[in-house]
C-alpha cells in the first residue's frame, strides 16, 4: 500500500473516531443534565450554563482531530 492510501485510511479513522466520541460525549452529557434537572429543578439554569460550557469543550477536541486529519489529507498526501 502506498503512502497516500495509508494517509487517507488514517484520516478516515480519525474522522470516524472523533464523530463517534463526540456523539457519545453529548449523549452522556445531555443524559446527566436531564437526570440532574429532574432531581433538582431549582438548579436548572446553573446546570444548563455549565452544560453549554462543557459542550463547547467537548466539541473542541474532535475539531482538533479533524484539523489534523485535513492536514494529513491535503499536505502530507
TORLOFI-966141 format. One line per 4 residues: their letters; for each residue x, y, z of N, C-alpha, C. Coordinates in pm, 1 decimal. Last residue first. Example, Ala and Ser with C-alpha at 12.3 -4.5 7.8 and 13.67 -1.06 7.14 Angstrom:
<recs>
sa = 1285.0 -225.0 708.0 1367.0 -106.0 714.0 1290.0 3.0 787.0; 1319.0 -569.0 780.0 1230.0 -450.0 780.0 1320.0 -330.0 780.0
</recs>
This chain:
<recs>
xxxx = -38.6 1387.1 201.1 -68.0 1301.7 86.0 -66.6 1387.4 -36.9; 26.5 1617.5 354.1 113.1 1500.2 355.5 89.7 1413.7 231.4; -182.2 1802.8 287.0 -41.2 1839.9 285.9 48.8 1716.9 272.8; -440.0 1693.4 287.1 -404.6 1794.2 187.9 -255.9 1829.6 181.4
xxxx = -447.1 1489.6 486.9 -500.4 1468.3 352.7 -440.6 1566.0 252.1; -329.4 1603.4 714.8 -274.0 1481.5 656.6 -320.2 1461.8 513.4; -504.0 1817.9 754.5 -362.7 1843.5 726.7 -298.6 1721.7 661.3; -732.4 1675.9 816.8 -730.8 1755.8 693.9 -587.5 1791.4 655.4
xxxx = -647.4 1567.5 1062.5 -679.6 1478.7 950.2 -679.4 1554.6 818.2; -620.9 1800.0 1213.7 -502.0 1718.2 1186.9 -527.6 1624.0 1069.7; -891.1 1880.3 1215.4 -787.0 1966.4 1159.6 -660.6 1889.1 1125.9; -1007.8 1667.8 1351.3 -1044.9 1691.4 1211.6 -941.6 1781.2 1143.8
xxxx = -888.7 1707.3 1602.5 -865.0 1583.2 1528.6 -899.2 1599.3 1381.0; -998.7 1953.4 1667.5 -853.8 1942.3 1654.0 -819.0 1816.9 1573.9; -1263.6 1876.0 1684.9 -1224.8 1974.9 1583.7 -1073.7 1973.7 1562.0; -1265.4 1703.9 1905.4 -1279.0 1647.6 1770.2 -1244.6 1747.1 1660.1
xxxx = -1220.0 1914.1 2105.9 -1124.6 1804.2 2084.9 -1142.5 1737.9 1948.0; -1443.7 2082.3 2108.3 -1313.4 2133.6 2065.0 -1215.6 2020.9 2032.5; -1666.7 1970.5 2219.2 -1663.5 1982.3 2074.1 -1526.9 2028.9 2023.0; -1616.3 1993.5 2487.6 -1629.0 1860.1 2430.8 -1619.5 1864.0 2278.8
xxxx = -1627.9 2267.3 2519.6 -1500.6 2199.3 2540.0 -1502.0 2059.8 2478.9; -1901.2 2302.7 2467.5 -1800.8 2370.2 2386.2 -1664.6 2304.9 2399.3; -2008.7 2151.6 2673.7 -2035.0 2112.0 2535.4 -1935.2 2178.4 2440.7; -1931.2 2297.3 2898.3 -1872.2 2165.4 2875.9 -1895.4 2116.1 2733.2
xxxx = -2097.7 2518.9 2856.4 -1952.2 2536.3 2860.7 -1882.7 2402.2 2834.7; -2348.2 2397.7 2873.7 -2308.3 2461.5 2748.9 -2157.3 2484.7 2744.3; -2342.4 2310.4 3140.2 -2350.1 2212.0 3032.8 -2308.1 2272.7 2899.8; -2344.5 2550.3 3279.5 -2225.9 2464.8 3287.4 -2225.0 2359.0 3177.9
xxxx = -2604.8 2630.1 3209.4 -2488.4 2712.8 3176.0 -2360.7 2628.8 3176.6; -2757.2 2425.4 3321.8 -2760.2 2446.2 3177.6 -2640.5 2529.4 3131.8; -2710.3 2455.3 3593.9 -2665.8 2333.7 3526.6 -2660.9 2352.0 3375.3; -2833.4 2700.7 3637.3 -2689.8 2686.2 3662.8 -2634.8 2563.5 3589.7
xxxx = -3105.2 2641.1 3571.9 -3028.2 2742.9 3497.8 -2876.9 2731.0 3516.8; -3165.8 2415.7 3757.1 -3165.2 2401.0 3611.5 -3087.6 2511.0 3539.3; -3201.0 2404.1 4027.7 -3064.4 2424.8 3979.4 -3053.3 2422.8 3826.4; -3462.7 2336.4 4070.9 -3422.4 2474.2 4102.7 -3280.2 2505.6 4055.6
xxxx = -3489.4 2063.3 4023.0 -3529.7 2158.5 3919.3 -3484.5 2301.9 3946.4; -3329.2 1799.6 4084.9 -3327.6 1931.1 4149.4 -3362.0 2038.7 4046.2; -3398.5 1576.7 3924.2 -3383.7 1562.0 4069.8 -3392.7 1695.8 4142.7; -3406.7 1677.0 3669.1 -3526.6 1611.0 3721.2 -3519.0 1596.1 3872.7
xxxx = -3146.2 1765.3 3642.3 -3253.3 1864.6 3643.1 -3382.9 1803.7 3696.2; -3012.2 1520.5 3637.1 -2990.2 1610.9 3749.5 -3098.6 1717.5 3757.0; -3111.7 1414.1 3394.8 -3124.6 1339.7 3520.0 -3112.0 1432.8 3641.4; -3034.9 1605.7 3207.0 -3176.9 1576.9 3229.7 -3199.7 1505.3 3362.4
xxxx = -2753.5 1587.2 3235.9 -2823.6 1714.3 3258.3 -2970.8 1689.0 3286.6; -2706.1 1322.7 3166.2 -2678.1 1365.4 3304.0 -2746.7 1497.7 3336.6; -2779.5 1338.0 2894.5 -2849.0 1249.0 2987.1 -2828.0 1287.6 3132.2; -2592.5 1518.4 2793.3 -2735.0 1552.0 2793.4 -2814.3 1465.3 2888.2
xxxx = -2355.2 1367.8 2834.4 -2371.2 1499.8 2894.3 -2518.0 1539.5 2902.2; -2401.3 1137.8 2678.3 -2380.8 1127.1 2823.7 -2404.2 1260.2 2894.2; -2427.4 1259.8 2426.2 -2535.2 1178.0 2480.9 -2522.1 1164.3 2632.4; -2180.3 1382.9 2393.4 -2300.3 1465.3 2402.2 -2417.8 1386.7 2459.3
xxxx = -2016.7 1149.0 2384.9 -1998.4 1251.0 2487.6 -2120.7 1339.3 2504.6; -2109.6 1017.9 2156.8 -2121.2 952.5 2287.7 -2109.8 1055.4 2399.8; -2041.5 1211.0 1962.6 -2179.6 1166.9 1981.3 -2201.9 1102.1 2117.2; -1764.2 1221.9 1993.4 -1845.2 1340.4 2019.0 -1990.1 1302.9 2042.6
xxxx = -1691.3 961.9 1918.3 -1665.8 1006.0 2055.6 -1745.6 1131.6 2089.7; -1770.7 963.3 1646.8 -1828.8 868.6 1742.1 -1809.9 915.5 1886.3; -1607.0 1163.4 1539.7 -1752.7 1174.4 1531.3 -1819.9 1083.7 1634.1; -1351.3 1059.5 1594.0 -1390.3 1188.5 1650.9 -1541.3 1206.7 1646.9
xxxx = -1357.6 820.2 1448.8 -1343.3 815.9 1594.6 -1385.6 948.0 1657.4; -1385.8 918.2 1184.3 -1484.7 828.5 1243.3 -1477.9 828.8 1395.6; -1154.7 1076.8 1144.7 -1289.0 1134.1 1131.1 -1392.2 1048.9 1204.0; -957.0 878.4 1181.1 -962.5 994.0 1271.5 -1098.9 1061.9 1265.8
xxxx = -1013.7 712.8 965.8 -1028.3 659.4 1102.1 -1036.5 773.3 1202.5; -946.6 890.1 760.1 -1082.3 838.8 773.3 -1110.2 782.7 911.3; -672.3 921.3 805.7 -761.0 1036.7 818.1 -906.0 992.4 833.3; -586.0 658.0 752.7 -566.3 717.2 885.1 -658.7 835.7 907.0
xxxx = -652.7 641.5 481.3 -712.2 549.0 577.7 -701.3 604.1 719.3; -485.5 839.4 376.8 -630.7 851.6 363.8 -703.4 760.5 462.9; -234.2 729.4 442.9 -273.2 859.9 497.7 -424.1 877.6 490.1; -238.1 496.5 290.3 -229.0 486.3 436.2 -273.2 617.0 501.8
xxxx = -245.3 609.0 34.2 -353.8 522.9 80.5 -355.6 509.6 231.8; -0.2 744.1 25.7 -125.2 820.0 17.0 -243.2 736.8 66.9; 191.5 533.6 34.5 178.8 628.2 145.3 46.3 702.9 142.4; 57.7 217.0 -83.6 141.2 335.7 -92.1 108.6 432.9 20.5
x = 84.8 -117.1 0.0 0.0 0.0 0.0 89.8 123.9 0.0
</recs>
